Every structure is written in structure tokens, then in C-alpha cells.
Amino acid sequence: MRMRLSRHARVDAATAAAVLVVAAARGTWRPADGGLAAVVGHGGYGWTVTLVPAGTDRKGRAVPARVRITHRQGLGDGEAVDIQATEEQAAAIVASAASGEHPASTRGLLPGQWRGGRVAENVL
């Protein structure tokens, strides 16, 4: 399955794939509207990746987990993006979010922020 890029997103497929790899490897997931969200660093930007867990629709049909890159934040400016992950990328992110094995010392930090002498580790 190909990754679907928004017509308006100015993000190439390689960058989007790299952001999703970072989210799967080192994303710090927090509750968000209807699911989970993580901000990960890549290429000088903070990228917001959202995860809507699997479930059922109103008719009782199974709906798989959905992962999207929804925002990128640079120095003083940000923009909305809409990039949907492939099924394989989504599975890796779901497994990562479910494991919860992320460094407690950097939970809740945005890329580049410091706490107790440590920088957020979710920056690639």
C-alpha cells in the first residue's frame, strides 16, 4: 500500500516515512482528541503524529488503527499537513505506543527541550 500524501502538503514521501520511523522508535505518546499524539523531531521540525486506535464503526464493522502526520512546527511557524501512514507503518507505531517503553526522564518534552540535563531523545 502506498503512503497517501495530501495535495497541499509540501512534504516528500521519504521525509514522511522517516518521521513515522522516528515516531515508532521513540515517540512519547499522550492522550489526544479520540486517540494518542506524539511530537517527534526530524529535519529541524517538530512533527505531530496522531494515532486513532482500532475499533468499530457505527454499523459494527472493524476499523483498523489509523496513523497520520497532522502538523509540522518550525521556528516560530507551523503548518497543517495530512499524511496517512501505510498499514505496516501504522502497525509499528501501534506496537510502540502499546509498549510504553520510553525514557521517563524525557516524557512530555518537545524535541530539543531540556530537563535535568537531558535533552528529549525523540529527535533524529
DRENPA-3360 file (N, C-alpha, C; in nm, 2 decimals, always signed):
BEGIN
1 = MRMRLSRH = +0.08/-0.12/+0.00/+0.00/+0.00/+0.00/+0.09/+0.12/+0.00 ~ +0.06/+0.22/-0.09/+0.13/+0.34/-0.09/+0.09/+0.44/+0.01 ~ +0.18/+0.52/+0.06/+0.15/+0.63/+0.16/+0.08/+0.74/+0.08 ~ -0.03/+0.78/+0.14/-0.11/+0.88/+0.07/-0.07/+1.02/+0.12 ~ -0.03/+1.11/+0.03/+0.02/+1.24/+0.07/-0.09/+1.34/+0.03 ~ -0.11/+1.44/+0.11/-0.21/+1.54/+0.08/-0.17/+1.62/-0.04 ~ -0.26/+1.67/-0.11/-0.23/+1.76/-0.23/-0.16/+1.89/-0.18 ~ -0.19/+1.93/-0.06/-0.14/+2.06/-0.01/-0.02/+2.05/+0.07;
9 = ARVDAATA = +0.02/+1.93/+0.11/+0.14/+1.91/+0.19/+0.26/+1.93/+0.11 ~ +0.36/+2.00/+0.17/+0.48/+2.01/+0.10/+0.59/+1.93/+0.16 ~ +0.56/+1.80/+0.17/+0.64/+1.70/+0.24/+0.66/+1.59/+0.14 ~ +0.79/+1.55/+0.12/+0.81/+1.44/+0.03/+0.79/+1.30/+0.10 ~ +0.77/+1.20/+0.03/+0.74/+1.07/+0.09/+0.85/+1.01/+0.17 ~ +0.98/+1.04/+0.14/+1.09/+1.00/+0.22/+1.09/+1.06/+0.36 ~ +1.07/+1.19/+0.36/+1.06/+1.26/+0.49/+0.95/+1.21/+0.57 ~ +0.83/+1.19/+0.51/+0.72/+1.14/+0.59/+0.75/+1.00/+0.64;
17 = AAVLVVAA = +0.81/+0.92/+0.56/+0.84/+0.78/+0.61/+0.94/+0.79/+0.73 ~ +1.04/+0.88/+0.72/+1.14/+0.90/+0.83/+1.07/+0.95/+0.95 ~ +0.98/+1.04/+0.94/+0.91/+1.09/+1.06/+0.83/+0.97/+1.13 ~ +0.77/+0.89/+1.05/+0.69/+0.78/+1.10/+0.79/+0.67/+1.17 ~ +0.91/+0.65/+1.12/+1.00/+0.56/+1.18/+1.04/+0.62/+1.31 ~ +1.07/+0.75/+1.32/+1.11/+0.81/+1.45/+0.99/+0.80/+1.55 ~ +0.87/+0.82/+1.50/+0.75/+0.80/+1.59/+0.74/+0.66/+1.65 ~ +0.77/+0.56/+1.56/+0.76/+0.42/+1.61/+0.87/+0.39/+1.70;
25 = ARGTWRPA = +0.99/+0.45/+1.68/+1.11/+0.41/+1.76/+1.11/+0.49/+1.89 ~ +1.08/+0.62/+1.89/+1.10/+0.70/+2.01/+0.99/+0.80/+2.04 ~ +0.87/+0.78/+1.98/+0.76/+0.87/+2.01/+0.71/+0.86/+2.16 ~ +0.68/+0.97/+2.22/+0.63/+0.98/+2.35/+0.48/+1.01/+2.34 ~ +0.39/+0.91/+2.36/+0.25/+0.92/+2.33/+0.17/+0.98/+2.44 ~ +0.09/+1.07/+2.41/+0.00/+1.14/+2.51/-0.14/+1.13/+2.46 ~ -0.24/+1.13/+2.55/-0.38/+1.13/+2.51/-0.41/+1.25/+2.43 ~ -0.49/+1.23/+2.33/-0.53/+1.34/+2.24/-0.68/+1.32/+2.21;
33 = DGGLAAVV = -0.74/+1.41/+2.14/-0.88/+1.40/+2.10/-0.90/+1.27/+2.02 ~ -0.96/+1.17/+2.08/-1.00/+1.05/+2.01/-0.89/+0.95/+1.99 ~ -0.77/+0.97/+2.05/-0.66/+0.88/+2.04/-0.54/+0.92/+2.11 ~ -0.42/+0.91/+2.05/-0.30/+0.94/+2.10/-0.22/+1.03/+2.01 ~ -0.13/+1.11/+2.06/-0.05/+1.20/+1.97/+0.09/+1.20/+2.03 ~ +0.19/+1.22/+1.94/+0.33/+1.23/+1.98/+0.39/+1.34/+1.89 ~ +0.48/+1.42/+1.95/+0.56/+1.52/+1.87/+0.70/+1.46/+1.86 ~ +0.75/+1.44/+1.74/+0.88/+1.39/+1.72/+0.96/+1.49/+1.64;
41 = GHGGYGWT = +1.09/+1.49/+1.66/+1.18/+1.58/+1.58/+1.24/+1.51/+1.46 ~ +1.24/+1.58/+1.35/+1.31/+1.53/+1.23/+1.34/+1.65/+1.14 ~ +1.46/+1.66/+1.09/+1.49/+1.76/+0.99/+1.47/+1.90/+1.04 ~ +1.48/+1.93/+1.17/+1.47/+2.06/+1.22/+1.32/+2.10/+1.25 ~ +1.23/+2.01/+1.23/+1.09/+2.04/+1.26/+1.04/+1.95/+1.37 ~ +0.94/+1.99/+1.44/+0.86/+1.91/+1.53/+0.74/+1.86/+1.46 ~ +0.72/+1.73/+1.44/+0.61/+1.68/+1.37/+0.51/+1.61/+1.47 ~ +0.38/+1.64/+1.45/+0.28/+1.58/+1.53/+0.22/+1.46/+1.45;
49 = VTLVPAGT = +0.23/+1.35/+1.52/+0.18/+1.22/+1.47/+0.07/+1.18/+1.55 ~ -0.05/+1.15/+1.49/-0.17/+1.11/+1.57/-0.20/+0.97/+1.54 ~ -0.25/+0.90/+1.64/-0.29/+0.76/+1.63/-0.43/+0.74/+1.68 ~ -0.52/+0.70/+1.60/-0.65/+0.67/+1.63/-0.66/+0.51/+1.64 ~ -0.69/+0.46/+1.76/-0.68/+0.31/+1.77/-0.79/+0.24/+1.69 ~ -0.77/+0.11/+1.67/-0.86/+0.03/+1.60/-0.99/+0.02/+1.68 ~ -1.10/+0.00/+1.61/-1.23/-0.01/+1.68/-1.34/-0.06/+1.59 ~ -1.46/-0.02/+1.61/-1.57/-0.05/+1.52/-1.64/+0.08/+1.48;
57 = DRKGRAVP = -1.70/+0.08/+1.36/-1.78/+0.19/+1.32/-1.92/+0.18/+1.38 ~ -2.01/+0.27/+1.34/-2.15/+0.27/+1.39/-2.23/+0.14/+1.35 ~ -2.18/+0.08/+1.24/-2.25/-0.04/+1.19/-2.19/-0.17/+1.24 ~ -2.09/-0.15/+1.33/-2.03/-0.27/+1.39/-1.91/-0.33/+1.31 ~ -1.87/-0.26/+1.20/-1.76/-0.32/+1.12/-1.63/-0.28/+1.18 ~ -1.53/-0.37/+1.17/-1.40/-0.34/+1.22/-1.33/-0.23/+1.15 ~ -1.27/-0.14/+1.22/-1.19/-0.02/+1.16/-1.05/-0.04/+1.21 ~ -0.95/-0.04/+1.12/-0.81/-0.06/+1.17/-0.76/+0.07/+1.23;
65 = ARVRITHR = -0.65/+0.06/+1.30/-0.59/+0.18/+1.36/-0.54/+0.27/+1.25 ~ -0.55/+0.40/+1.27/-0.51/+0.50/+1.17/-0.40/+0.59/+1.23 ~ -0.30/+0.61/+1.15/-0.19/+0.69/+1.19/-0.17/+0.80/+1.08 ~ -0.16/+0.93/+1.13/-0.14/+1.04/+1.04/-0.04/+1.14/+1.09 ~ +0.03/+1.20/+1.00/+0.11/+1.31/+1.04/+0.02/+1.43/+1.02 ~ +0.00/+1.51/+1.12/-0.10/+1.62/+1.11/-0.05/+1.76/+1.12 ~ +0.07/+1.78/+1.16/+0.13/+1.91/+1.18/+0.28/+1.91/+1.18 ~ +0.34/+2.02/+1.13/+0.48/+2.03/+1.14/+0.51/+2.17/+1.19;
73 = QGLGDGEA = +0.60/+2.18/+1.29/+0.63/+2.31/+1.36/+0.77/+2.34/+1.34 ~ +0.80/+2.46/+1.29/+0.94/+2.50/+1.27/+0.97/+2.62/+1.37 ~ +1.07/+2.69/+1.35/+1.10/+2.80/+1.43/+1.00/+2.91/+1.41 ~ +0.91/+2.93/+1.51/+0.81/+3.04/+1.50/+0.69/+3.02/+1.40 ~ +0.69/+2.91/+1.33/+0.59/+2.89/+1.23/+0.55/+2.74/+1.22 ~ +0.43/+2.72/+1.19/+0.39/+2.58/+1.17/+0.28/+2.57/+1.06 ~ +0.26/+2.45/+1.02/+0.16/+2.43/+0.91/+0.09/+2.29/+0.93 ~ -0.03/+2.29/+0.89/-0.10/+2.16/+0.89/-0.06/+2.08/+0.78;
81 = VDIQATEE = -0.04/+1.95/+0.80/-0.02/+1.86/+0.69/-0.11/+1.74/+0.72 ~ -0.14/+1.66/+0.62/-0.23/+1.55/+0.63/-0.17/+1.43/+0.55 ~ -0.09/+1.35/+0.62/-0.02/+1.24/+0.56/-0.06/+1.11/+0.63 ~ -0.12/+1.02/+0.56/-0.16/+0.89/+0.62/-0.06/+0.79/+0.61 ~ -0.03/+0.71/+0.72/+0.07/+0.61/+0.72/+0.01/+0.48/+0.65 ~ +0.11/+0.40/+0.60/+0.06/+0.27/+0.55/+0.03/+0.18/+0.66 ~ -0.03/+0.06/+0.63/-0.07/-0.03/+0.73/+0.05/-0.08/+0.81 ~ +0.16/-0.11/+0.74/+0.28/-0.15/+0.81/+0.34/-0.05/+0.90;
89 = QAAAIVAS = +0.34/+0.08/+0.86/+0.39/+0.18/+0.94/+0.30/+0.20/+1.06 ~ +0.17/+0.19/+1.04/+0.07/+0.21/+1.15/+0.09/+0.09/+1.25 ~ +0.11/-0.03/+1.20/+0.13/-0.14/+1.29/+0.25/-0.12/+1.38 ~ +0.36/-0.07/+1.33/+0.48/-0.05/+1.41/+0.46/+0.06/+1.51 ~ +0.38/+0.16/+1.48/+0.35/+0.27/+1.57/+0.26/+0.22/+1.68 ~ +0.16/+0.14/+1.64/+0.07/+0.09/+1.74/+0.15/+0.00/+1.84 ~ +0.24/-0.08/+1.80/+0.32/-0.16/+1.88/+0.40/-0.08/+1.98 ~ +0.46/+0.03/+1.92/+0.54/+0.12/+2.00/+0.46/+0.19/+2.11;
97 = AASGEHPA = +0.35/+0.24/+2.07/+0.26/+0.31/+2.17/+0.21/+0.22/+2.28 ~ +0.18/+0.09/+2.24/+0.13/+0.00/+2.34/+0.24/-0.05/+2.43 ~ +0.37/-0.05/+2.39/+0.47/-0.10/+2.48/+0.50/+0.00/+2.59 ~ +0.49/+0.13/+2.56/+0.52/+0.23/+2.66/+0.66/+0.24/+2.71 ~ +0.76/+0.18/+2.64/+0.89/+0.17/+2.68/+0.97/+0.29/+2.63 ~ +0.95/+0.41/+2.69/+1.02/+0.53/+2.65/+1.08/+0.59/+2.78 ~ +1.19/+0.66/+2.76/+1.26/+0.71/+2.88/+1.17/+0.81/+2.96 ~ +1.15/+0.77/+3.09/+1.07/+0.86/+3.18/+1.13/+0.99/+3.19;
105 = STRGLLPG = +1.26/+1.01/+3.18/+1.32/+1.14/+3.21/+1.29/+1.24/+3.10 ~ +1.25/+1.20/+2.99/+1.22/+1.29/+2.88/+1.07/+1.29/+2.84 ~ +0.98/+1.22/+2.91/+0.84/+1.22/+2.87/+0.79/+1.36/+2.88 ~ +0.71/+1.40/+2.79/+0.64/+1.53/+2.79/+0.73/+1.64/+2.73 ~ +0.85/+1.61/+2.69/+0.93/+1.72/+2.64/+0.91/+1.73/+2.48 ~ +0.92/+1.85/+2.43/+0.92/+1.87/+2.29/+1.06/+1.85/+2.24 ~ +1.08/+1.82/+2.11/+1.22/+1.80/+2.06/+1.31/+1.92/+2.10 ~ +1.42/+1.89/+2.15/+1.52/+2.00/+2.19/+1.50/+2.06/+2.32;
113 = QWRGGRVA = +1.40/+2.03/+2.40/+1.38/+2.08/+2.53/+1.47/+2.00/+2.63 ~ +1.51/+2.07/+2.74/+1.59/+2.01/+2.84/+1.52/+1.99/+2.97 ~ +1.55/+1.89/+3.04/+1.50/+1.87/+3.17/+1.61/+1.79/+3.25 ~ +1.66/+1.84/+3.36/+1.76/+1.77/+3.44/+1.88/+1.74/+3.36 ~ +1.92/+1.82/+3.27/+2.05/+1.80/+3.20/+2.03/+1.70/+3.08 ~ +1.91/+1.66/+3.05/+1.89/+1.57/+2.94/+1.80/+1.63/+2.83 ~ +1.83/+1.61/+2.71/+1.75/+1.66/+2.60/+1.66/+1.55/+2.56 ~ +1.54/+1.59/+2.50/+1.44/+1.50/+2.46/+1.51/+1.40/+2.36;
121 = ENVL = +1.48/+1.27/+2.38/+1.55/+1.17/+2.29/+1.47/+1.14/+2.17 ~ +1.36/+1.20/+2.15/+1.28/+1.17/+2.03/+1.32/+1.25/+1.91 ~ +1.44/+1.29/+1.90/+1.49/+1.38/+1.79/+1.59/+1.30/+1.71 ~ +1.57/+1.29/+1.58/+1.66/+1.22/+1.49/+1.73/+1.32/+1.41;
% end
